[in-house]
Amino acid sequence: MKKAEQIICLLWIALAIGVCSGSFNLKLGTVSEPGPGFLPFGAAALLGIFAAIHLVNLTLKPASQEKMELPWVHTRWEKGLYIVIALLAYTLFLPGLGYLLDTLLLMLFLFTILERKKWWVVLAYSLLVIVVSYLVFAVWLMVQFPRGFLGIG
């Protein structure tokens, strides 16, 4: 398992080097005036750095004699399925319900399904997400959200 992970790290490093070199052809620009290659270069550089750090950690760490358990053995797949279905429903109902109501329903569902909490905590978190996202996107960035059948949003 360790050898396979090391090979995967090397593949990520190779990919990062390839993307970084390709980004130079797109012109990086500067931090104040980034060019089209700036974001791919930065993302690939971070990917390469993290893969190199992981590779060094894997190489220096002694191989354990105990049998490793696969990481997805105790995964609760149904939660992931519920989240995907909820996000699909969110996109389908967004034009009809509007941003505020649809996002409130999504947040209530997500905060309830991920971990059982008291109803007032779920409601408070949901309202906080809606208020902050509305202030950032609608007020500060002036993004127009669907108003829905209630005409709010």
GUKE-358262 format. One record per atom (N, C-alpha, C): residue number from 1; atom name; x, y, z. Coordinates in nm, 2 decimals. Each point is the difference from the previous one (the first is absolute). Example, Ala and Ser with C-alpha at 12.3 -4.5 7.8 and 13.67 -1.06 7.14 Angstrom:
residues 2
[milo 1 N [1.32 -0.57 0.78]];
[milo 1 CA [-0.09 0.12 0.00]];
[milo 1 C [0.09 0.12 0.00]];
[milo 2 N [-0.04 0.11 -0.07]];
[milo 2 CA [0.09 0.11 0.00]];
[milo 2 C [-0.08 0.11 0.08]];
//
This chain:
residues 153
[milo 1 N [0.08 -0.12 0.00]];
[milo 1 CA [-0.08 0.12 0.00]];
[milo 1 C [0.09 0.13 0.00]];
[milo 2 N [0.11 -0.01 0.07]];
[milo 2 CA [0.09 0.12 0.01]];
[milo 2 C [0.06 0.03 -0.13]];
[milo 3 N [0.04 -0.11 -0.07]];
[milo 3 CA [0.07 0.02 -0.13]];
[milo 3 C [-0.10 0.06 -0.10]];
[milo 4 N [-0.13 -0.05 0.00]];
[milo 4 CA [-0.10 0.06 -0.09]];
[milo 4 C [-0.02 0.14 0.02]];
[milo 5 N [-0.01 0.04 0.13]];
[milo 5 CA [-0.02 0.14 0.04]];
[milo 5 C [0.12 0.09 -0.04]];
[milo 6 N [0.12 -0.06 0.00]];
[milo 6 CA [0.12 0.08 -0.04]];
[milo 6 C [-0.01 0.02 -0.15]];
[milo 7 N [-0.04 -0.10 -0.08]];
[milo 7 CA [-0.01 0.01 -0.14]];
[milo 7 C [-0.11 0.11 -0.04]];
[milo 8 N [-0.11 0.00 0.07]];
[milo 8 CA [-0.10 0.10 -0.02]];
[milo 8 C [0.05 0.14 0.03]];
[milo 9 N [0.08 0.01 0.11]];
[milo 9 CA [0.06 0.13 0.03]];
[milo 9 C [0.09 0.05 -0.12]];
[milo 10 N [0.08 -0.09 -0.05]];
[milo 10 CA [0.09 0.03 -0.11]];
[milo 10 C [-0.09 0.04 -0.13]];
[milo 11 N [-0.11 -0.06 -0.02]];
[milo 11 CA [-0.08 0.03 -0.11]];
[milo 11 C [-0.06 0.14 0.02]];
[milo 12 N [-0.04 0.04 0.12]];
[milo 12 CA [-0.06 0.13 0.03]];
[milo 12 C [0.11 0.11 -0.02]];
[milo 13 N [0.12 -0.04 0.04]];
[milo 13 CA [0.12 0.10 -0.01]];
[milo 13 C [0.02 0.02 -0.15]];
[milo 14 N [0.00 -0.11 -0.08]];
[milo 14 CA [0.02 0.01 -0.14]];
[milo 14 C [-0.11 0.09 -0.07]];
[milo 15 N [-0.12 -0.02 0.04]];
[milo 15 CA [-0.11 0.08 -0.05]];
[milo 15 C [0.02 0.14 0.04]];
[milo 16 N [0.04 0.03 0.12]];
[milo 16 CA [0.02 0.14 0.04]];
[milo 16 C [0.11 0.06 -0.08]];
[milo 17 N [0.10 -0.07 -0.02]];
[milo 17 CA [0.11 0.06 -0.08]];
[milo 17 C [-0.04 0.03 -0.14]];
[milo 18 N [-0.08 -0.09 -0.06]];
[milo 18 CA [-0.05 0.02 -0.14]];
[milo 18 C [-0.10 0.12 0.00]];
[milo 19 N [-0.08 0.02 0.09]];
[milo 19 CA [-0.10 0.11 0.00]];
[milo 19 C [0.08 0.13 0.03]];
[milo 20 N [0.10 0.00 0.09]];
[milo 20 CA [0.08 0.12 0.03]];
[milo 20 C [0.07 0.04 -0.13]];
[milo 21 N [0.06 -0.09 -0.07]];
[milo 21 CA [0.08 0.03 -0.12]];
[milo 21 C [-0.10 0.05 -0.11]];
[milo 22 N [-0.12 -0.06 -0.01]];
[milo 22 CA [-0.10 0.05 -0.10]];
[milo 22 C [-0.05 0.14 0.04]];
[milo 23 N [0.00 0.03 0.13]];
[milo 23 CA [-0.05 0.13 0.04]];
[milo 23 C [0.09 0.11 -0.04]];
[milo 24 N [0.13 -0.03 -0.01]];
[milo 24 CA [0.09 0.11 -0.05]];
[milo 24 C [-0.03 0.04 -0.14]];
[milo 25 N [-0.05 -0.09 -0.08]];
[milo 25 CA [-0.04 0.03 -0.14]];
[milo 25 C [-0.12 0.10 -0.01]];
[milo 26 N [-0.08 -0.01 0.11]];
[milo 26 CA [-0.12 0.09 0.00]];
[milo 26 C [0.03 0.14 0.06]];
[milo 27 N [0.12 0.02 0.05]];
[milo 27 CA [0.05 0.12 0.06]];
[milo 27 C [-0.07 0.01 0.14]];
[milo 28 N [0.09 0.00 0.10]];
[milo 28 CA [-0.04 0.01 0.14]];
[milo 28 C [-0.05 0.13 0.05]];
[milo 29 N [0.06 0.11 -0.05]];
[milo 29 CA [-0.04 0.13 0.04]];
[milo 29 C [0.06 0.03 0.14]];
[milo 30 N [-0.06 0.09 0.08]];
[milo 30 CA [0.05 0.03 0.13]];
[milo 30 C [-0.12 -0.02 0.10]];
[milo 31 N [0.03 0.01 0.13]];
[milo 31 CA [-0.10 -0.01 0.10]];
[milo 31 C [-0.11 0.10 -0.02]];
[milo 32 N [0.04 0.12 -0.03]];
[milo 32 CA [-0.10 0.11 -0.01]];
[milo 32 C [-0.07 0.00 -0.14]];
[milo 33 N [0.06 -0.06 -0.10]];
[milo 33 CA [-0.06 -0.02 -0.13]];
[milo 33 C [0.03 -0.14 -0.05]];
[milo 34 N [-0.08 -0.09 0.05]];
[milo 34 CA [0.03 -0.14 -0.04]];
[milo 34 C [-0.04 -0.03 -0.14]];
[milo 35 N [0.09 -0.08 -0.07]];
[milo 35 CA [-0.03 -0.04 -0.13]];
[milo 35 C [-0.08 -0.13 0.00]];
[milo 36 N [-0.03 -0.06 -0.12]];
[milo 36 CA [-0.08 -0.12 -0.01]];
[milo 36 C [0.07 -0.12 0.06]];
[milo 37 N [0.13 0.00 0.01]];
[milo 37 CA [0.07 -0.12 0.06]];
[milo 37 C [0.02 0.01 0.15]];
[milo 38 N [-0.04 0.11 0.06]];
[milo 38 CA [0.03 0.02 0.14]];
[milo 38 C [-0.07 -0.10 0.09]];
[milo 39 N [-0.13 -0.02 -0.02]];
[milo 39 CA [-0.08 -0.09 0.09]];
[milo 39 C [0.04 -0.14 -0.03]];
[milo 40 N [0.02 -0.05 -0.12]];
[milo 40 CA [0.04 -0.14 -0.02]];
[milo 40 C [0.14 -0.02 0.06]];
[milo 41 N [0.09 0.10 -0.01]];
[milo 41 CA [0.13 -0.02 0.05]];
[milo 41 C [0.00 -0.01 0.15]];
[milo 42 N [-0.08 0.09 0.07]];
[milo 42 CA [-0.01 -0.01 0.14]];
[milo 42 C [-0.06 -0.13 0.05]];
[milo 43 N [-0.11 -0.04 -0.06]];
[milo 43 CA [-0.06 -0.12 0.04]];
[milo 43 C [0.09 -0.12 -0.02]];
[milo 44 N [0.07 -0.01 -0.11]];
[milo 44 CA [0.09 -0.11 -0.03]];
[milo 44 C [0.12 0.00 0.09]];
[milo 45 N [0.05 0.12 0.03]];
[milo 45 CA [0.11 0.01 0.10]];
[milo 45 C [-0.04 -0.05 0.13]];
[milo 46 N [-0.11 0.04 0.05]];
[milo 46 CA [-0.05 -0.05 0.13]];
[milo 46 C [-0.02 -0.15 0.00]];
[milo 47 N [-0.06 -0.05 -0.11]];
[milo 47 CA [-0.01 -0.15 -0.01]];
[milo 47 C [0.13 -0.07 0.00]];
[milo 48 N [0.10 0.05 -0.07]];
[milo 48 CA [0.13 -0.06 0.00]];
[milo 48 C [0.07 0.01 0.14]];
[milo 49 N [-0.02 0.11 0.06]];
[milo 49 CA [0.06 0.01 0.14]];
[milo 49 C [-0.06 -0.10 0.10]];
[milo 50 N [-0.13 0.00 0.00]];
[milo 50 CA [-0.07 -0.10 0.09]];
[milo 50 C [0.03 -0.14 -0.03]];
[milo 51 N [0.01 -0.03 -0.13]];
[milo 51 CA [0.04 -0.14 -0.04]];
[milo 51 C [0.14 -0.03 0.04]];
[milo 52 N [0.09 0.09 -0.01]];
[milo 52 CA [0.14 -0.02 0.04]];
[milo 52 C [0.01 -0.02 0.15]];
[milo 53 N [-0.07 0.08 0.07]];
[milo 53 CA [0.00 -0.01 0.15]];
[milo 53 C [-0.06 -0.14 0.04]];
[milo 54 N [-0.10 -0.04 -0.06]];
[milo 54 CA [-0.06 -0.13 0.03]];
[milo 54 C [0.09 -0.11 -0.04]];
[milo 55 N [0.07 0.01 -0.11]];
[milo 55 CA [0.10 -0.10 -0.05]];
[milo 55 C [0.11 -0.01 0.10]];
[milo 56 N [0.05 0.11 0.05]];
[milo 56 CA [0.11 0.00 0.10]];
[milo 56 C [-0.05 -0.06 0.13]];
[milo 57 N [-0.12 0.03 0.04]];
[milo 57 CA [-0.05 -0.06 0.12]];
[milo 57 C [-0.02 -0.15 -0.01]];
[milo 58 N [-0.04 -0.05 -0.12]];
[milo 58 CA [-0.02 -0.14 -0.02]];
[milo 58 C [0.14 -0.07 -0.01]];
[milo 59 N [0.10 0.06 -0.06]];
[milo 59 CA [0.13 -0.06 -0.01]];
[milo 59 C [0.07 -0.01 0.13]];
[milo 60 N [-0.01 0.10 0.09]];
[milo 60 CA [0.07 0.00 0.12]];
[milo 60 C [-0.07 -0.08 0.11]];
[milo 61 N [-0.13 -0.02 -0.01]];
[milo 61 CA [-0.08 -0.07 0.10]];
[milo 61 C [0.03 -0.15 -0.02]];
[milo 62 N [0.03 -0.06 0.11]];
[milo 62 CA [0.02 -0.15 -0.01]];
[milo 62 C [-0.13 -0.07 -0.03]];
[milo 63 N [0.02 -0.11 -0.08]];
[milo 63 CA [-0.12 -0.08 -0.04]];
[milo 63 C [-0.05 -0.07 0.12]];
[milo 64 N [-0.13 0.01 0.02]];
[milo 64 CA [-0.06 -0.06 0.12]];
[milo 64 C [-0.03 -0.15 -0.04]];
[milo 65 N [0.01 -0.08 0.10]];
[milo 65 CA [-0.02 -0.14 -0.02]];
[milo 65 C [-0.15 -0.04 0.01]];
[milo 66 N [-0.08 0.09 0.06]];
[milo 66 CA [-0.14 -0.03 0.01]];
[milo 66 C [-0.07 0.02 -0.13]];
[milo 67 N [-0.11 -0.07 -0.02]];
[milo 67 CA [-0.08 0.01 -0.12]];
[milo 67 C [-0.08 0.13 -0.01]];
[milo 68 N [0.01 0.07 -0.10]];
[milo 68 CA [-0.07 0.13 -0.01]];
[milo 68 C [-0.15 -0.03 -0.05]];
[milo 69 N [-0.09 0.07 0.06]];
[milo 69 CA [-0.14 -0.01 -0.04]];
[milo 69 C [-0.03 0.10 -0.11]];
[milo 70 N [-0.08 -0.04 -0.09]];
[milo 70 CA [-0.03 0.09 -0.11]];
[milo 70 C [-0.08 0.12 0.05]];
[milo 71 N [0.03 0.12 -0.05]];
[milo 71 CA [-0.06 0.12 0.06]];
[milo 71 C [-0.16 0.01 -0.02]];
[milo 72 N [-0.05 -0.07 -0.10]];
[milo 72 CA [-0.14 0.01 -0.03]];
[milo 72 C [-0.09 -0.11 0.07]];
[milo 73 N [0.06 -0.08 0.08]];
[milo 73 CA [-0.07 -0.11 0.06]];
[milo 73 C [-0.12 0.05 0.09]];
[milo 74 N [0.03 0.10 0.08]];
[milo 74 CA [-0.10 0.05 0.10]];
[milo 74 C [-0.07 0.12 -0.05]];
[milo 75 N [0.01 0.03 -0.13]];
[milo 75 CA [-0.07 0.12 -0.06]];
[milo 75 C [-0.15 -0.03 0.00]];
[milo 76 N [-0.07 0.11 0.03]];
[milo 76 CA [-0.15 -0.01 -0.01]];
[milo 76 C [-0.04 0.06 -0.13]];
[milo 77 N [-0.01 -0.09 -0.10]];
[milo 77 CA [-0.03 0.04 -0.14]];
[milo 77 C [-0.13 0.07 -0.02]];
[milo 78 N [-0.10 -0.04 0.09]];
[milo 78 CA [-0.13 0.05 -0.02]];
[milo 78 C [0.00 0.15 0.03]];
[milo 79 N [0.08 0.05 0.09]];
[milo 79 CA [0.01 0.15 0.02]];
[milo 79 C [0.05 0.07 -0.13]];
[milo 80 N [0.10 -0.05 -0.06]];
[milo 80 CA [0.04 0.06 -0.13]];
[milo 80 C [-0.10 0.00 -0.10]];
[milo 81 N [-0.08 -0.11 -0.01]];
[milo 81 CA [-0.11 -0.01 -0.10]];
[milo 81 C [-0.11 0.10 0.03]];
[milo 82 N [-0.03 0.02 0.13]];
[milo 82 CA [-0.10 0.10 0.04]];
[milo 82 C [0.04 0.14 -0.03]];
[milo 83 N [0.13 0.03 0.01]];
[milo 83 CA [0.05 0.13 -0.03]];
[milo 83 C [0.00 0.03 -0.15]];
[milo 84 N [0.04 -0.10 -0.08]];
[milo 84 CA [-0.01 0.02 -0.14]];
[milo 84 C [-0.14 0.02 -0.05]];
[milo 85 N [-0.10 -0.08 0.06]];
[milo 85 CA [-0.14 0.02 -0.04]];
[milo 85 C [-0.05 0.14 0.05]];
[milo 86 N [0.04 0.04 0.12]];
[milo 86 CA [-0.04 0.13 0.05]];
[milo 86 C [0.06 0.11 -0.09]];
[milo 87 N [0.12 -0.01 -0.05]];
[milo 87 CA [0.06 0.10 -0.09]];
[milo 87 C [-0.07 0.00 -0.13]];
[milo 88 N [-0.04 -0.11 -0.05]];
[milo 88 CA [-0.07 -0.01 -0.13]];
[milo 88 C [-0.14 0.07 0.02]];
[milo 89 N [-0.07 -0.03 0.11]];
[milo 89 CA [-0.13 0.06 0.02]];
[milo 89 C [0.02 0.15 0.02]];
[milo 90 N [0.10 0.04 0.06]];
[milo 90 CA [0.03 0.14 0.02]];
[milo 90 C [0.01 0.08 -0.13]];
[milo 91 N [0.07 -0.06 -0.10]];
[milo 91 CA [0.01 0.06 -0.13]];
[milo 91 C [-0.13 0.00 -0.08]];
[milo 92 N [-0.08 -0.11 0.02]];
[milo 92 CA [-0.12 -0.01 -0.07]];
[milo 92 C [-0.11 0.10 0.06]];
[milo 93 N [0.00 0.02 0.13]];
[milo 93 CA [-0.10 0.09 0.06]];
[milo 93 C [0.04 0.14 0.02]];
[milo 94 N [0.13 0.03 -0.03]];
[milo 94 CA [0.05 0.14 0.02]];
[milo 94 C [-0.09 0.11 -0.08]];
[milo 95 N [-0.03 -0.02 -0.13]];
[milo 95 CA [-0.07 0.10 -0.07]];
[milo 95 C [-0.14 0.02 0.06]];
[milo 96 N [-0.07 -0.11 0.04]];
[milo 96 CA [-0.13 0.01 0.05]];
[milo 96 C [-0.01 0.05 0.14]];
[milo 97 N [0.08 -0.05 0.09]];
[milo 97 CA [-0.01 0.04 0.14]];
[milo 97 C [0.08 0.13 0.03]];
[milo 98 N [0.10 0.03 -0.08]];
[milo 98 CA [0.08 0.12 0.03]];
[milo 98 C [0.12 -0.04 0.08]];
[milo 99 N [0.10 0.09 0.00]];
[milo 99 CA [0.12 -0.03 0.07]];
[milo 99 C [-0.01 -0.02 0.15]];
[milo 100 N [-0.07 0.10 0.07]];
[milo 100 CA [-0.01 -0.01 0.14]];
[milo 100 C [-0.08 -0.12 0.05]];
[milo 101 N [-0.11 -0.03 -0.05]];
[milo 101 CA [-0.08 -0.11 0.05]];
[milo 101 C [0.07 -0.14 -0.04]];
[milo 102 N [0.05 -0.01 -0.12]];
[milo 102 CA [0.06 -0.12 -0.04]];
[milo 102 C [0.13 -0.03 0.08]];
[milo 103 N [0.08 0.11 0.02]];
[milo 103 CA [0.12 -0.02 0.08]];
[milo 103 C [-0.03 -0.03 0.14]];
[milo 104 N [-0.11 0.06 0.06]];
[milo 104 CA [-0.04 -0.03 0.14]];
[milo 104 C [-0.03 -0.15 0.01]];
[milo 105 N [-0.08 -0.05 -0.10]];
[milo 105 CA [-0.04 -0.14 0.01]];
[milo 105 C [0.12 -0.09 -0.02]];
[milo 106 N [0.09 0.03 -0.09]];
[milo 106 CA [0.13 -0.08 -0.02]];
[milo 106 C [0.08 0.00 0.13]];
[milo 107 N [0.02 0.12 0.06]];
[milo 107 CA [0.08 0.00 0.12]];
[milo 107 C [-0.06 -0.07 0.12]];
[milo 108 N [-0.13 0.01 0.01]];
[milo 108 CA [-0.07 -0.07 0.11]];
[milo 108 C [0.02 -0.15 -0.02]];
[milo 109 N [-0.01 -0.05 -0.13]];
[milo 109 CA [0.02 -0.14 -0.03]];
[milo 109 C [0.14 -0.04 0.03]];
[milo 110 N [0.10 0.07 -0.05]];
[milo 110 CA [0.14 -0.03 0.01]];
[milo 110 C [0.04 0.00 0.15]];
[milo 111 N [-0.04 0.10 0.07]];
[milo 111 CA [0.05 0.00 0.14]];
[milo 111 C [-0.07 -0.11 0.08]];
[milo 112 N [-0.12 -0.04 -0.04]];
[milo 112 CA [-0.07 -0.11 0.07]];
[milo 112 C [0.06 -0.14 -0.04]];
[milo 113 N [0.03 -0.02 -0.13]];
[milo 113 CA [0.04 -0.13 -0.04]];
[milo 113 C [0.15 -0.03 0.04]];
[milo 114 N [0.08 0.10 0.00]];
[milo 114 CA [0.14 -0.02 0.03]];
[milo 114 C [0.02 -0.04 0.14]];
[milo 115 N [-0.06 0.07 0.09]];
[milo 115 CA [0.01 -0.03 0.14]];
[milo 115 C [-0.12 0.05 0.08]];
[milo 116 N [-0.06 -0.09 0.07]];
[milo 116 CA [-0.12 0.04 0.08]];
[milo 116 C [0.03 0.11 0.10]];
[milo 117 N [-0.07 0.11 -0.01]];
[milo 117 CA [0.02 0.11 0.09]];
[milo 117 C [-0.14 0.05 0.04]];
[milo 118 N [-0.01 0.08 0.11]];
[milo 118 CA [-0.12 0.06 0.04]];
[milo 118 C [-0.06 0.08 -0.11]];
[milo 119 N [-0.13 0.01 -0.01]];
[milo 119 CA [-0.07 0.07 -0.11]];
[milo 119 C [0.04 0.15 0.00]];
[milo 120 N [0.02 0.06 0.11]];
[milo 120 CA [0.03 0.15 0.00]];
[milo 120 C [0.15 0.02 -0.04]];
[milo 121 N [0.08 -0.10 0.02]];
[milo 121 CA [0.14 0.01 -0.05]];
[milo 121 C [0.00 -0.01 -0.15]];
[milo 122 N [-0.07 -0.10 -0.05]];
[milo 122 CA [-0.01 -0.01 -0.15]];
[milo 122 C [-0.06 0.12 -0.06]];
[milo 123 N [-0.10 0.06 0.05]];
[milo 123 CA [-0.07 0.12 -0.05]];
[milo 123 C [0.10 0.11 0.01]];
[milo 124 N [0.07 0.02 0.11]];
[milo 124 CA [0.09 0.11 0.01]];
[milo 124 C [0.12 -0.01 -0.10]];
[milo 125 N [0.06 -0.12 -0.02]];
[milo 125 CA [0.10 -0.02 -0.10]];
[milo 125 C [-0.05 0.03 -0.14]];
[milo 126 N [-0.12 -0.05 -0.03]];
[milo 126 CA [-0.06 0.02 -0.13]];
[milo 126 C [-0.02 0.15 -0.03]];
[milo 127 N [-0.05 0.07 0.10]];
[milo 127 CA [-0.03 0.14 -0.02]];
[milo 127 C [0.13 0.08 -0.02]];
[milo 128 N [0.10 -0.04 0.08]];
[milo 128 CA [0.14 0.06 -0.01]];
[milo 128 C [0.06 -0.02 -0.14]];
[milo 129 N [-0.01 -0.12 -0.05]];
[milo 129 CA [0.05 -0.02 -0.14]];
[milo 129 C [-0.07 0.08 -0.10]];
[milo 130 N [-0.13 0.01 0.01]];
[milo 130 CA [-0.08 0.08 -0.09]];
[milo 130 C [0.03 0.15 0.01]];
[milo 131 N [0.01 0.05 0.12]];
[milo 131 CA [0.03 0.14 0.01]];
[milo 131 C [0.13 0.04 -0.05]];
[milo 132 N [0.10 -0.08 0.04]];
[milo 132 CA [0.14 0.03 -0.04]];
[milo 132 C [0.01 -0.02 -0.16]];
[milo 133 N [-0.05 -0.10 -0.05]];
[milo 133 CA [0.01 -0.02 -0.15]];
[milo 133 C [-0.08 0.11 -0.07]];
[milo 134 N [-0.11 0.04 0.05]];
[milo 134 CA [-0.08 0.10 -0.06]];
[milo 134 C [0.08 0.14 0.00]];
[milo 135 N [0.05 0.03 0.12]];
[milo 135 CA [0.08 0.12 0.01]];
[milo 135 C [0.12 0.00 -0.09]];
[milo 136 N [0.07 -0.11 -0.01]];
[milo 136 CA [0.12 0.00 -0.08]];
[milo 136 C [-0.04 0.01 -0.15]];
[milo 137 N [-0.09 -0.09 -0.04]];
[milo 137 CA [-0.03 -0.01 -0.15]];
[milo 137 C [-0.10 0.11 -0.05]];
[milo 138 N [-0.11 0.02 0.07]];
[milo 138 CA [-0.10 0.09 -0.05]];
[milo 138 C [0.03 0.14 0.03]];
[milo 139 N [0.05 0.03 0.12]];
[milo 139 CA [0.03 0.14 0.04]];
[milo 139 C [0.14 0.05 -0.05]];
[milo 140 N [0.10 -0.08 0.04]];
[milo 140 CA [0.14 0.04 -0.03]];
[milo 140 C [0.03 -0.02 -0.15]];
[milo 141 N [-0.02 -0.12 -0.05]];
[milo 141 CA [0.04 -0.03 -0.14]];
[milo 141 C [-0.12 0.03 -0.10]];
[milo 142 N [-0.11 0.04 0.05]];
[milo 142 CA [-0.12 0.03 -0.08]];
[milo 142 C [-0.04 -0.11 -0.10]];
[milo 143 N [0.00 -0.12 0.05]];
[milo 143 CA [-0.05 -0.11 -0.08]];
[milo 143 C [-0.15 -0.01 0.01]];
[milo 144 N [-0.07 -0.02 -0.11]];
[milo 144 CA [-0.14 -0.01 0.01]];
[milo 144 C [-0.04 -0.15 0.02]];
[milo 145 N [-0.08 -0.02 0.10]];
[milo 145 CA [-0.05 -0.14 0.03]];
[milo 145 C [-0.14 -0.01 -0.05]];
[milo 146 N [-0.04 -0.12 -0.03]];
[milo 146 CA [-0.14 -0.03 -0.03]];
[milo 146 C [-0.09 0.04 0.11]];
[milo 147 N [-0.11 0.07 -0.02]];
[milo 147 CA [-0.09 0.04 0.10]];
[milo 147 C [-0.11 -0.10 0.04]];
[milo 148 N [-0.03 -0.09 -0.10]];
[milo 148 CA [-0.10 -0.10 0.03]];
[milo 148 C [-0.14 0.05 0.00]];
[milo 149 N [-0.09 -0.09 0.04]];
[milo 149 CA [-0.15 0.03 -0.01]];
[milo 149 C [-0.04 0.10 0.11]];
[milo 150 N [0.08 0.01 0.11]];
[milo 150 CA [-0.03 0.10 0.11]];
[milo 150 C [0.05 0.14 -0.03]];
[milo 151 N [0.09 0.01 -0.10]];
[milo 151 CA [0.05 0.13 -0.04]];
[milo 151 C [0.10 0.06 0.09]];
[milo 152 N [0.06 -0.09 0.09]];
[milo 152 CA [0.11 0.05 0.09]];
[milo 152 C [0.13 -0.07 -0.04]];
[milo 153 N [0.11 0.07 0.02]];
[milo 153 CA [0.13 -0.06 -0.03]];
[milo 153 C [0.09 0.09 -0.06]];
//
